[in-house]
C-alpha cells in the first residue's frame, strides 16, 4: 500500500511540476513519509497506541513501503534523542555519501565499455 501511495504522490507531483528539474516527487514523498512515521512513533511513545504487530505493519510495512527515507529519519532522530550526536552525524553523512558513491559505482560498472 505504501508503494502505491508513493507512486500516486510522485506521479501527481510530476504532473504539476511542469519543466522544473528538481525531483519534487521523491522529495515530497520523503518528507511526507518522515511526518507520518514521526506521528506514528509519537503515538507509540506517548500513548502506547499500537500493538507490536501493528507497529511493524504501519511503520515498517506501510511507511517503509512508502519511503525508506522515513526509517532513516526515525533512526537518526532516535540517535539524537539519546544524545548520540556524533553517531547520528556519522550515520547521515555516511548514508548520503556512501549511497551516492554506490549509485555512481553501479552506474559505472553497468555502463563501462570493455
C-alpha positions in Angstrom: 0.0 0.0 0.0 2.8 2.4 0.8 4.4 1.8 -2.6 1.1 2.6 -4.3 0.8 5.8 -2.3 4.3 6.7 -3.3 3.5 6.2 -6.9 0.4 8.3 -6.7 2.1 11.2 -5.0 5.2 11.1 -7.2 3.0 11.0 -10.4 0.8 13.8 -9.2 3.8 15.9 -8.2 5.5 15.4 -11.6 2.3 16.2 -13.5 2.1 19.6 -11.7 5.8 20.4 -11.7 6.0 21.5 -15.3 9.6 21.6 -16.5 11.0 22.1 -13.0 14.2 19.9 -12.8 14.1 19.5 -9.0 13.0 15.9 -8.1 9.8 17.1 -6.3 8.0 13.8 -6.3 10.7 12.0 -4.4 11.3 15.0 -2.2 7.6 15.2 -1.3 7.3 11.5 -0.6 10.4 11.5 1.6 9.1 14.5 3.7 5.6 13.2 4.0 6.9 9.8 5.0 9.0 11.4 7.7 6.0 13.3 9.0 3.9 10.1 9.0 6.5 8.0 10.8 7.1 10.7 13.3 3.4 10.8 14.1 3.2 7.1 14.4 6.3 6.9 16.7 4.9 9.7 18.8 1.6 7.8 19.3 3.6 4.7 20.3 5.8 6.6 22.8 3.1 8.8 24.3 0.1 6.5 24.3 1.5 3.0 23.7 -1.1 3.2 20.9 -0.3 0.2 18.7 0.5 -3.5 19.4 4.0 -4.6 18.3 2.4 -6.3 15.3 0.5 -3.1 14.3 3.7 -1.0 14.7 5.6 -3.4 12.4 2.8 -3.2 9.9 2.4 0.6 9.9 6.0 1.7 10.4 7.9 -0.9 8.5 5.2 -2.1 6.1 3.2 1.0 5.1 5.7 3.8 5.9 8.6 1.7 4.8 6.9 0.8 1.5 6.1 4.5 1.0 9.7 5.6 1.6 12.7 4.1 3.4 13.8 7.6 4.0 11.3 7.8 6.8 13.0 4.9 8.5 16.3 6.7 8.0 14.8 9.9 9.6 13.4 8.0 12.5 16.6 6.1 13.3 18.6 9.4 13.1 16.0 11.1 15.4 16.3 8.2 17.9 20.1 8.6 17.9 19.7 12.4 18.6 17.2 11.8 21.4 19.8 9.5 23.0 22.4 12.4 22.7 24.4 10.3 20.2 25.1 13.3 18.0 28.3 12.1 16.5 26.7 8.7 15.7 23.8 10.5 14.1 26.0 12.8 12.1 28.1 9.8 11.0 25.0 7.9 10.0 23.7 10.8 7.9 26.9 11.6 6.2 28.0 8.0 5.5 24.5 7.1 4.3 24.3 10.0 1.9 27.8 10.0 0.6 28.0 6.2 0.6 24.7 6.0 -1.2 25.9 8.5 -3.9 29.2 6.7 -4.3 27.5 3.3 -4.7 25.0 4.7 -7.2 27.9 6.1 -9.2 29.8 2.8 -8.9 26.8 0.8 -10.0 26.3 3.1 -12.9 29.9 2.9 -13.9 30.0 -0.9 -13.7 27.0 -1.2 -15.9 27.9 1.5 -18.5 31.7 1.0 -18.7 32.8 -0.4 -22.0 35.3 -3.1 -22.1 
